[in-house]
Amino acid sequence: MNRSFSLWLLCSSMLLSASAFAAEEALPAKTTPDASVLAESAPAGDSTAALPWASTQEKPAADTAEPTPVELKPSNEKTAVKPQTAPEPEIPPAADIVPLASSTALAAPKATPAAGHGHEAPANLSAGGLTLDAAIQKALNASPRLRSATASVLASRGERRQASALPNPEVGVDTENFAGKGDYKGTNSLETTVGVTQLIELGGKRGSRMDMADQGLTVSQLGLEGERLNLIRDVTVAFVEVAASEEHLKIVGEQRDLAEDVFGEVSKRVSAAREPMIQQSKAEVTRATARIAYENAGRELEQAKRRLTSLWGGGAEPVVLNTGTLFELQEPPPAPAVESTLAQNPDFTRWDAEIKRSQAAYDLERANAIPDPRVSFGMRDYRENGDRAFVAGVSIPIPVFNMNRGNIERARHTVSKAESDAQATKLQLGTDLNQRYQEMNIAYAQVESLEHEIIPAAEKSFRLSRAGYREGKFAFLEILDAQRTLFDAEEQRVAALRSYHVARAEVERLSAKNLQNTVVKEDDHAE
């Protein structure tokens, strides 16, 4: 009888175990019973008991009814069945809290979190959307800044044309000997002279004026090239800001979902008197902070997009970007190769033209100290006898009171100022290039370290903590802490990528790498 009863108990235990296993298999991949039930149902020392959230299967789209978990507790070869109760709040699957991407997978934009988290992050735009090159071309075609710089070039061309013009001749009519008395009464003795007067510039005034206008045109053209380089840099930086903001929004969205899960777990434990009330308050503060951070990240993304669209004149249409540029890294070139291209910078070469223009202005002021004669030639008509005769004259100002000394002194010091400003600017450009180059190298090294060392270590820590939780060695909060560490590493990676691209854009601006994209286009209204 005892043997039959023992055999019946053994069969019942096997049937109940099979029922529990079938119930677990019927559960959706992301539905989790209470952690305490799982801990009690697993035999002591069994490290192979896998938790339901260890599965990587996606949650079905349709909701399925969750069977009530059955608790099994071994007790001296007899199995006691615990009465069925309502399921406790769900513990979030550990594999869903953060994607367990490898270091190689991090080289591409992360996928959008599952919709089951309630996180409406931007879609993955790596396969489509506006590329960086397209955004740059869009800005080059429509930027009001370039239209302004182009107008300056056209104005300088007009100034150059005017500088080559000769002084206009003057036509004069003189009448004498009329409306007087005696023989000069009326117009009987009227004398009329019609003549032309021409100013003759001496001392090379016209040549100096043309040289000054030529250098002014060169300065305007170099300014246009510099503005184009500035625009390419600004579009690149703004584009990277948008891409980094999108990645930041994804991360803080996952953090928000994690905070919601933690709050639910802590609330469940507090209700079961397994945690003090203060833990729920802390979790609530963390949840509220995460929500605020997510909202702020969304606003920052919108602001970043507005800054980008303002570079080509704005627009109400939504901007969808291909953010794969953020994850593209190139090893920085050697420092000598970068420094050798500094002389191509329009800001660098512009000062050579500025010095020449100031020197031409100095030559012009010196020439202005030389008096310019006026030569006149005409014909005089004598009304009294009907005779005519030619007249000619020359007038020369006498430089007694004004010898243009003040303007000459001003122009001479302007030349000295231009030379000093050129030297200071070139030194500053060299310093800025070196600084930005170092920042690019530092950011590149940070990204390499994060992708190949820190993030893999954080992922390993998360996997180990999850395995320890399966074995009952760690609390659930240990997994959350490991996930937060992984979140922080990903945030640092996005920040380092942003710093790398910003510094690289500055280096390319200072080294004029994109100078071939700054060809000055002729305006239809140039003439």
DAJOQUI-V32630 format. One record per residue. N is the residue number from 1. SS is DSSP state (H for helix, E for strand, C for the rest). PHI is phi in whole degrees, 0 to 359 (999 if undefined). Layout:
BEGIN
n=N ss=SS phi=PHI
n=N ss=SS phi=PHI
END
This chain:
BEGIN
n=1 ss=C phi=999
n=2 ss=H phi=298
n=3 ss=H phi=294
n=4 ss=H phi=294
n=5 ss=H phi=295
n=6 ss=H phi=295
n=7 ss=H phi=296
n=8 ss=H phi=295
n=9 ss=H phi=296
n=10 ss=H phi=297
n=11 ss=H phi=294
n=12 ss=H phi=296
n=13 ss=H phi=298
n=14 ss=H phi=295
n=15 ss=H phi=295
n=16 ss=H phi=295
n=17 ss=H phi=296
n=18 ss=H phi=296
n=19 ss=H phi=295
n=20 ss=H phi=296
n=21 ss=H phi=295
n=22 ss=H phi=294
n=23 ss=H phi=295
n=24 ss=H phi=294
n=25 ss=H phi=292
n=26 ss=H phi=285
n=27 ss=C phi=294
n=28 ss=C phi=299
n=29 ss=C phi=299
n=30 ss=C phi=249
n=31 ss=C phi=260
n=32 ss=C phi=232
n=33 ss=C phi=284
n=34 ss=C phi=297
n=35 ss=H phi=297
n=36 ss=H phi=293
n=37 ss=H phi=295
n=38 ss=H phi=296
n=39 ss=H phi=294
n=40 ss=H phi=282
n=41 ss=H phi=284
n=42 ss=C phi=275
n=43 ss=C phi=299
n=44 ss=C phi=297
n=45 ss=C phi=81
n=46 ss=C phi=273
n=47 ss=C phi=273
n=48 ss=C phi=266
n=49 ss=C phi=289
n=50 ss=C phi=274
n=51 ss=C phi=282
n=52 ss=H phi=301
n=53 ss=H phi=281
n=54 ss=H phi=287
n=55 ss=C phi=289
n=56 ss=C phi=259
n=57 ss=C phi=290
n=58 ss=C phi=279
n=59 ss=C phi=289
n=60 ss=C phi=299
n=61 ss=C phi=291
n=62 ss=C phi=278
n=63 ss=C phi=285
n=64 ss=C phi=240
n=65 ss=C phi=290
n=66 ss=C phi=268
n=67 ss=C phi=294
n=68 ss=C phi=290
n=69 ss=C phi=294
n=70 ss=C phi=253
n=71 ss=C phi=268
n=72 ss=E phi=245
n=73 ss=E phi=228
n=74 ss=E phi=293
n=75 ss=E phi=205
n=76 ss=C phi=51
n=77 ss=C phi=64
n=78 ss=E phi=241
n=79 ss=E phi=251
n=80 ss=E phi=262
n=81 ss=E phi=266
n=82 ss=C phi=281
n=83 ss=C phi=300
n=84 ss=C phi=288
n=85 ss=C phi=229
n=86 ss=C phi=295
n=87 ss=C phi=295
n=88 ss=C phi=282
n=89 ss=C phi=308
n=90 ss=C phi=286
n=91 ss=C phi=275
n=92 ss=C phi=295
n=93 ss=C phi=300
n=94 ss=H phi=296
n=95 ss=H phi=288
n=96 ss=H phi=266
n=97 ss=H phi=291
n=98 ss=C phi=211
n=99 ss=C phi=292
n=100 ss=C phi=273
n=101 ss=C phi=277
n=102 ss=C phi=281
n=103 ss=C phi=295
n=104 ss=C phi=284
n=105 ss=H phi=293
n=106 ss=H phi=288
n=107 ss=H phi=286
n=108 ss=C phi=238
n=109 ss=C phi=300
n=110 ss=C phi=289
n=111 ss=C phi=285
n=112 ss=C phi=291
n=113 ss=C phi=301
n=114 ss=C phi=297
n=115 ss=H phi=293
n=116 ss=H phi=296
n=117 ss=H phi=281
n=118 ss=C phi=76
n=119 ss=C phi=255
n=120 ss=C phi=264
n=121 ss=C phi=280
n=122 ss=C phi=301
n=123 ss=C phi=291
n=124 ss=C phi=291
n=125 ss=C phi=255
n=126 ss=C phi=293
n=127 ss=C phi=265
n=128 ss=C phi=196
n=129 ss=C phi=98
n=130 ss=E phi=287
n=131 ss=C phi=276
n=132 ss=H phi=295
n=133 ss=H phi=298
n=134 ss=H phi=293
n=135 ss=H phi=294
n=136 ss=H phi=296
n=137 ss=H phi=295
n=138 ss=H phi=298
n=139 ss=H phi=291
n=140 ss=H phi=297
n=141 ss=H phi=276
n=142 ss=H phi=230
n=143 ss=C phi=289
n=144 ss=H phi=293
n=145 ss=H phi=296
n=146 ss=H phi=288
n=147 ss=H phi=297
n=148 ss=H phi=294
n=149 ss=H phi=294
n=150 ss=H phi=294
n=151 ss=H phi=298
n=152 ss=H phi=295
n=153 ss=H phi=296
n=154 ss=H phi=295
n=155 ss=H phi=295
n=156 ss=H phi=293
n=157 ss=H phi=295
n=158 ss=H phi=296
n=159 ss=H phi=295
n=160 ss=H phi=296
n=161 ss=H phi=295
n=162 ss=H phi=292
n=163 ss=H phi=295
n=164 ss=C phi=274
n=165 ss=C phi=285
n=166 ss=C phi=276
n=167 ss=C phi=297
n=168 ss=C phi=286
n=169 ss=C phi=288
n=170 ss=E phi=246
n=171 ss=E phi=256
n=172 ss=E phi=230
n=173 ss=E phi=233
n=174 ss=E phi=244
n=175 ss=E phi=236
n=176 ss=E phi=223
n=177 ss=C phi=61
n=178 ss=C phi=218
n=179 ss=C phi=59
n=180 ss=C phi=254
n=181 ss=C phi=240
n=182 ss=H phi=63
n=183 ss=H phi=295
n=184 ss=H phi=259
n=185 ss=C phi=289
n=186 ss=C phi=69
n=187 ss=C phi=239
n=188 ss=C phi=295
n=189 ss=C phi=255
n=190 ss=C phi=297
n=191 ss=E phi=238
n=192 ss=E phi=242
n=193 ss=E phi=240
n=194 ss=E phi=246
n=195 ss=E phi=214
n=196 ss=E phi=236
n=197 ss=E phi=242
n=198 ss=E phi=233
n=199 ss=E phi=277
n=200 ss=C phi=250
n=201 ss=C phi=278
n=202 ss=C phi=245
n=203 ss=C phi=81
n=204 ss=C phi=78
n=205 ss=H phi=298
n=206 ss=H phi=296
n=207 ss=H phi=297
n=208 ss=H phi=294
n=209 ss=H phi=295
n=210 ss=H phi=292
n=211 ss=H phi=298
n=212 ss=H phi=296
n=213 ss=H phi=291
n=214 ss=H phi=300
n=215 ss=H phi=292
n=216 ss=H phi=296
n=217 ss=H phi=295
n=218 ss=H phi=297
n=219 ss=H phi=298
n=220 ss=H phi=295
n=221 ss=H phi=294
n=222 ss=H phi=293
n=223 ss=H phi=296
n=224 ss=H phi=295
n=225 ss=H phi=298
n=226 ss=H phi=296
n=227 ss=H phi=292
n=228 ss=H phi=296
n=229 ss=H phi=297
n=230 ss=H phi=298
n=231 ss=H phi=293
n=232 ss=H phi=299
n=233 ss=H phi=297
n=234 ss=H phi=295
n=235 ss=H phi=295
n=236 ss=H phi=299
n=237 ss=H phi=296
n=238 ss=H phi=296
n=239 ss=H phi=297
n=240 ss=H phi=295
n=241 ss=H phi=299
n=242 ss=H phi=295
n=243 ss=H phi=298
n=244 ss=H phi=293
n=245 ss=H phi=293
n=246 ss=H phi=295
n=247 ss=H phi=295
n=248 ss=H phi=297
n=249 ss=H phi=297
n=250 ss=H phi=297
n=251 ss=H phi=292
n=252 ss=H phi=292
n=253 ss=H phi=295
n=254 ss=H phi=294
n=255 ss=H phi=295
n=256 ss=H phi=298
n=257 ss=H phi=297
n=258 ss=H phi=296
n=259 ss=H phi=297
n=260 ss=H phi=297
n=261 ss=H phi=295
n=262 ss=H phi=297
n=263 ss=H phi=298
n=264 ss=H phi=296
n=265 ss=H phi=295
n=266 ss=H phi=295
n=267 ss=H phi=300
n=268 ss=H phi=295
n=269 ss=H phi=291
n=270 ss=H phi=294
n=271 ss=H phi=298
n=272 ss=C phi=273
n=273 ss=C phi=62
n=274 ss=C phi=262
n=275 ss=C phi=221
n=276 ss=C phi=289
n=277 ss=H phi=299
n=278 ss=H phi=297
n=279 ss=H phi=294
n=280 ss=H phi=293
n=281 ss=H phi=296
n=282 ss=H phi=298
n=283 ss=H phi=295
n=284 ss=H phi=293
n=285 ss=H phi=297
n=286 ss=H phi=298
n=287 ss=H phi=296
n=288 ss=H phi=296
n=289 ss=H phi=297
n=290 ss=H phi=295
n=291 ss=H phi=296
n=292 ss=H phi=297
n=293 ss=H phi=298
n=294 ss=H phi=293
n=295 ss=H phi=296
n=296 ss=H phi=296
n=297 ss=H phi=296
n=298 ss=H phi=295
n=299 ss=H phi=292
n=300 ss=H phi=297
n=301 ss=H phi=295
n=302 ss=H phi=296
n=303 ss=H phi=296
n=304 ss=H phi=297
n=305 ss=H phi=293
n=306 ss=H phi=295
n=307 ss=H phi=297
n=308 ss=H phi=292
n=309 ss=H phi=292
n=310 ss=H phi=295
n=311 ss=C phi=287
n=312 ss=C phi=241
n=313 ss=C phi=96
n=314 ss=C phi=78
n=315 ss=C phi=152
n=316 ss=C phi=271
n=317 ss=C phi=288
n=318 ss=C phi=294
n=319 ss=C phi=253
n=320 ss=C phi=244
n=321 ss=E phi=252
n=322 ss=C phi=270
n=323 ss=H phi=273
n=324 ss=H phi=297
n=325 ss=H phi=301
n=326 ss=H phi=300
n=327 ss=H phi=261
n=328 ss=C phi=266
n=329 ss=C phi=241
n=330 ss=C phi=232
n=331 ss=C phi=296
n=332 ss=C phi=301
n=333 ss=C phi=288
n=334 ss=C phi=299
n=335 ss=H phi=301
n=336 ss=H phi=300
n=337 ss=H phi=294
n=338 ss=H phi=285
n=339 ss=H phi=293
n=340 ss=C phi=290
n=341 ss=C phi=269
n=342 ss=H phi=298
n=343 ss=H phi=294
n=344 ss=H phi=277
n=345 ss=C phi=297
n=346 ss=H phi=302
n=347 ss=H phi=294
n=348 ss=H phi=283
n=349 ss=H phi=285
n=350 ss=H phi=299
n=351 ss=H phi=289
n=352 ss=H phi=297
n=353 ss=H phi=290
n=354 ss=H phi=297
n=355 ss=H phi=295
n=356 ss=H phi=295
n=357 ss=H phi=293
n=358 ss=H phi=294
n=359 ss=H phi=292
n=360 ss=H phi=294
n=361 ss=H phi=295
n=362 ss=H phi=295
n=363 ss=H phi=297
n=364 ss=H phi=294
n=365 ss=H phi=293
n=366 ss=H phi=294
n=367 ss=H phi=291
n=368 ss=H phi=293
n=369 ss=C phi=286
n=370 ss=C phi=272
n=371 ss=C phi=296
n=372 ss=C phi=257
n=373 ss=C phi=284
n=374 ss=E phi=245
n=375 ss=E phi=252
n=376 ss=E phi=238
n=377 ss=E phi=211
n=378 ss=E phi=197
n=379 ss=E phi=226
n=380 ss=E phi=249
n=381 ss=E phi=249
n=382 ss=E phi=259
n=383 ss=C phi=291
n=384 ss=C phi=297
n=385 ss=C phi=238
n=386 ss=C phi=79
n=387 ss=C phi=277
n=388 ss=E phi=227
n=389 ss=E phi=208
n=390 ss=E phi=279
n=391 ss=E phi=230
n=392 ss=E phi=213
n=393 ss=E phi=201
n=394 ss=E phi=223
n=395 ss=E phi=232
n=396 ss=C phi=229
n=397 ss=C phi=296
n=398 ss=C phi=260
n=399 ss=C phi=285
n=400 ss=C phi=256
n=401 ss=C phi=268
n=402 ss=C phi=233
n=403 ss=C phi=249
n=404 ss=C phi=61
n=405 ss=H phi=292
n=406 ss=H phi=296
n=407 ss=H phi=294
n=408 ss=H phi=295
n=409 ss=H phi=295
n=410 ss=H phi=299
n=411 ss=H phi=294
n=412 ss=H phi=296
n=413 ss=H phi=288
n=414 ss=H phi=295
n=415 ss=H phi=297
n=416 ss=H phi=297
n=417 ss=H phi=295
n=418 ss=H phi=297
n=419 ss=H phi=294
n=420 ss=H phi=292
n=421 ss=H phi=297
n=422 ss=H phi=297
n=423 ss=H phi=295
n=424 ss=H phi=295
n=425 ss=H phi=295
n=426 ss=H phi=295
n=427 ss=H phi=295
n=428 ss=H phi=293
n=429 ss=H phi=297
n=430 ss=H phi=296
n=431 ss=H phi=295
n=432 ss=H phi=298
n=433 ss=H phi=297
n=434 ss=H phi=296
n=435 ss=H phi=295
n=436 ss=H phi=294
n=437 ss=H phi=296
n=438 ss=H phi=295
n=439 ss=H phi=298
n=440 ss=H phi=296
n=441 ss=H phi=296
n=442 ss=H phi=296
n=443 ss=H phi=295
n=444 ss=H phi=298
n=445 ss=H phi=295
n=446 ss=H phi=295
n=447 ss=H phi=297
n=448 ss=H phi=299
n=449 ss=H phi=294
n=450 ss=H phi=295
n=451 ss=H phi=285
n=452 ss=H phi=255
n=453 ss=H phi=233
n=454 ss=H phi=289
n=455 ss=H phi=296
n=456 ss=H phi=302
n=457 ss=H phi=295
n=458 ss=H phi=294
n=459 ss=H phi=295
n=460 ss=H phi=296
n=461 ss=H phi=300
n=462 ss=H phi=294
n=463 ss=H phi=297
n=464 ss=H phi=293
n=465 ss=H phi=294
n=466 ss=H phi=292
n=467 ss=H phi=295
n=468 ss=H phi=294
n=469 ss=H phi=293
n=470 ss=H phi=299
n=471 ss=C phi=274
n=472 ss=C phi=81
n=473 ss=C phi=273
n=474 ss=C phi=236
n=475 ss=C phi=281
n=476 ss=H phi=298
n=477 ss=H phi=294
n=478 ss=H phi=295
n=479 ss=H phi=295
n=480 ss=H phi=296
n=481 ss=H phi=295
n=482 ss=H phi=295
n=483 ss=H phi=292
n=484 ss=H phi=299
n=485 ss=H phi=299
n=486 ss=H phi=293
n=487 ss=H phi=301
n=488 ss=H phi=300
n=489 ss=H phi=295
n=490 ss=H phi=292
n=491 ss=H phi=298
n=492 ss=H phi=296
n=493 ss=H phi=293
n=494 ss=H phi=297
n=495 ss=H phi=296
n=496 ss=H phi=292
n=497 ss=H phi=297
n=498 ss=H phi=298
n=499 ss=H phi=299
n=500 ss=H phi=298
n=501 ss=H phi=290
n=502 ss=H phi=295
n=503 ss=H phi=296
n=504 ss=H phi=295
n=505 ss=H phi=297
n=506 ss=H phi=293
n=507 ss=H phi=296
n=508 ss=H phi=293
n=509 ss=H phi=292
n=510 ss=H phi=290
n=511 ss=C phi=270
n=512 ss=C phi=55
n=513 ss=C phi=294
n=514 ss=C phi=265
n=515 ss=H phi=296
n=516 ss=H phi=292
n=517 ss=H phi=270
n=518 ss=C phi=246
n=519 ss=C phi=294
n=520 ss=C phi=286
n=521 ss=C phi=266
n=522 ss=C phi=289
n=523 ss=C phi=272
n=524 ss=C phi=295
n=525 ss=C phi=252
n=526 ss=C phi=292
n=527 ss=C phi=274
END
